[in-house]
Amino acid sequence: MINLNLKYENLLGELKKEFDFVPDIAVILGSGLGDFIKQVSVIKSISTSSLPGYPHSTIPGHEGKIHFAKSQGKLLLVFQGRIHIYEGYPLSECILPVYISHKLGCKKMILTNAAGGINPTFTPGDLMLADSLNGISIKRELTDLIGISSLTGNLNFFNFPSVLLNSIIKKAALEEKIDLKEGTYWYTKGPSYETPAEIKMIRKFGGDAVGMSTVHEAVLSAYLGMETTAVSCITNYAAGITNKKLDHAEVTETANMVKDKFERLLKKAVSMI
């Protein structure tokens, strides 16, 4: 087991020197979605590379910055880029943005990601609000990592998704005239994309979109008692849905194409929280 308080004591100390505030909402921005930060008033930014023990961002579309910002009268803690297991980082580092948010007193978490569409009614450019996750393996790993006993039976876990935040995001989509899909986000570790056979299996078990992040963040965030929600940008068809070869450039390209829609939805939702 890892004592996260001890492991990140110095890092938290440095952050509290930089950000002397309690954020209303924390936001983790996924691949290609980092431009949301241009839609809010940034008060202070810090490069994660300057923080002791914070992993370096290695993936295009993830800037590796933490911002203290303000939007619609709300104080935001925005992570521009996340940490992935497929980059070679341990789970104890991949959950760091959630841990930081919790330690700074934040009570609400919005997770975003780029995902491959499995549901046949989804097309690249759609936005999907997660109504469930596949989380059994991640719950076991978190239990082993930080000693959360009986995580599968902890009622806090079933706070995902937050009924409050999901209802707000749906209202925001209606007001902004955005066609918001809903479905199950399915997590895989990567780094390689899923095979067509794996996508068939995921679809059979109810997955609507697939990606390589978010679930461990959502499980821990909900376990810690934070109101938690997740929005996916469907950036490509999952393997085997079409004959097109998958690549990360397509992910960021599609995210850039729909960033206006994504940013409008997120900004409106923040104003309504």
TAKA-V917082 format. One record per residue. N is the residue number from 1. RES is the residue in one small letter. PSI is psi in radians with two decimals (none if undefined). Layout:
BEGIN
N/RES/PSI
N/RES/PSI
END
This chain:
BEGIN
1/m/2.60
2/i/2.32
3/n/1.73
4/l/-0.60
5/n/-0.72
6/l/-0.75
7/k/-0.68
8/y/0.39
9/e/-0.83
10/n/-0.70
11/l/-0.82
12/l/-0.65
13/g/-0.75
14/e/-0.72
15/l/-0.70
16/k/-0.44
17/k/-0.63
18/e/-0.71
19/f/1.57
20/d/1.27
21/f/2.88
22/v/1.95
23/p/2.51
24/d/-0.68
25/i/2.39
26/a/2.47
27/v/2.23
28/i/2.09
29/l/2.27
30/g/-3.03
31/s/2.19
32/g/0.05
33/l/0.18
34/g/-0.30
35/d/-0.12
36/f/-0.51
37/i/-0.40
38/k/-0.24
39/q/-0.02
40/v/2.92
41/s/1.88
42/v/2.16
43/i/-0.70
44/k/2.48
45/s/2.61
46/i/2.37
47/s/2.30
48/t/-0.36
49/s/-0.29
50/s/-0.08
51/l/2.30
52/p/2.14
53/g/0.04
54/y/2.22
55/p/2.54
56/h/2.43
57/s/2.28
58/t/0.00
59/i/2.31
60/p/2.41
61/g/-0.03
62/h/1.82
63/e/-0.47
64/g/0.86
65/k/2.63
66/i/2.28
67/h/2.38
68/f/2.09
69/a/2.97
70/k/2.41
71/s/2.27
72/q/0.63
73/g/0.08
74/k/2.50
75/l/2.23
76/l/2.51
77/l/1.92
78/v/2.16
79/f/1.90
80/q/1.50
81/g/2.55
82/r/3.11
83/i/2.25
84/h/2.57
85/i/-0.62
86/y/-0.17
87/e/-0.10
88/g/0.10
89/y/2.52
90/p/2.81
91/l/-0.59
92/s/-0.38
93/e/-0.52
94/c/-0.38
95/i/0.10
96/l/-0.77
97/p/-0.67
98/v/-0.78
99/y/-0.79
100/i/-0.81
101/s/-0.78
102/h/-0.78
103/k/-0.44
104/l/0.04
105/g/0.18
106/c/2.47
107/k/-0.13
108/k/2.38
109/m/2.21
110/i/2.03
111/l/2.39
112/t/2.74
113/n/2.85
114/a/2.40
115/a/2.72
116/g/2.38
117/g/2.25
118/i/-0.73
119/n/2.20
120/p/-0.26
121/t/-0.09
122/f/2.53
123/t/2.70
124/p/2.32
125/g/-0.24
126/d/2.71
127/l/2.37
128/m/2.21
129/l/2.18
130/a/2.18
131/d/-0.11
132/s/2.97
133/l/2.78
134/n/2.05
135/g/0.16
136/i/-0.86
137/s/-0.67
138/i/-0.69
139/k/-0.70
140/r/-0.75
141/e/-0.71
142/l/-0.66
143/t/-0.81
144/d/-0.60
145/l/-0.89
146/i/0.19
147/g/0.50
148/i/1.91
149/s/2.44
150/s/0.78
151/l/-0.63
152/t/-0.38
153/g/-0.01
154/n/2.20
155/l/-0.46
156/n/-0.58
157/f/-0.61
158/f/0.11
159/n/0.03
160/f/2.27
161/p/2.75
162/s/2.12
163/v/-0.70
164/l/-0.94
165/l/-0.69
166/n/-0.68
167/s/-0.64
168/i/-0.77
169/i/-0.65
170/k/-0.69
171/k/-0.70
172/a/-0.72
173/a/-0.70
174/l/-0.77
175/e/-0.58
176/e/0.04
177/k/0.80
178/i/2.25
179/d/1.71
180/l/2.10
181/k/2.88
182/e/2.58
183/g/-3.06
184/t/2.21
185/y/2.24
186/w/2.23
187/y/2.38
188/t/2.71
189/k/-0.48
190/g/-2.89
191/p/-0.29
192/s/2.65
193/y/2.77
194/e/2.63
195/t/2.80
196/p/-0.62
197/a/-0.70
198/e/-0.66
199/i/-0.69
200/k/-0.73
201/m/-0.81
202/i/-0.74
203/r/-0.71
204/k/-0.58
205/f/0.15
206/g/0.11
207/g/2.38
208/d/-0.46
209/a/2.66
210/v/2.48
211/g/-3.07
212/m/0.58
213/s/-2.91
214/t/-0.80
215/v/-0.80
216/h/-0.62
217/e/-0.77
218/a/-0.73
219/v/-0.84
220/l/-0.76
221/s/-0.83
222/a/-0.67
223/y/-0.63
224/l/0.01
225/g/0.19
226/m/2.43
227/e/2.14
228/t/2.39
229/t/2.89
230/a/2.39
231/v/2.27
232/s/2.44
233/c/2.05
234/i/1.85
235/t/-0.24
236/n/2.83
237/y/2.40
238/a/2.83
239/a/2.31
240/g/-0.29
241/i/-0.67
242/t/3.10
243/n/0.02
244/k/2.40
245/k/2.45
246/l/2.50
247/d/2.76
248/h/-0.49
249/a/-0.66
250/e/-0.65
251/v/-0.92
252/t/-0.59
253/e/-0.81
254/t/-0.70
255/a/-0.69
256/n/-0.61
257/m/-0.56
258/v/0.23
259/k/-0.55
260/d/-0.78
261/k/-0.77
262/f/-0.80
263/e/-0.67
264/r/-0.74
265/l/-0.81
266/l/-0.75
267/k/-0.73
268/k/-0.75
269/a/-0.75
270/v/-0.71
271/s/-0.42
272/m/-0.19
273/i/none
END
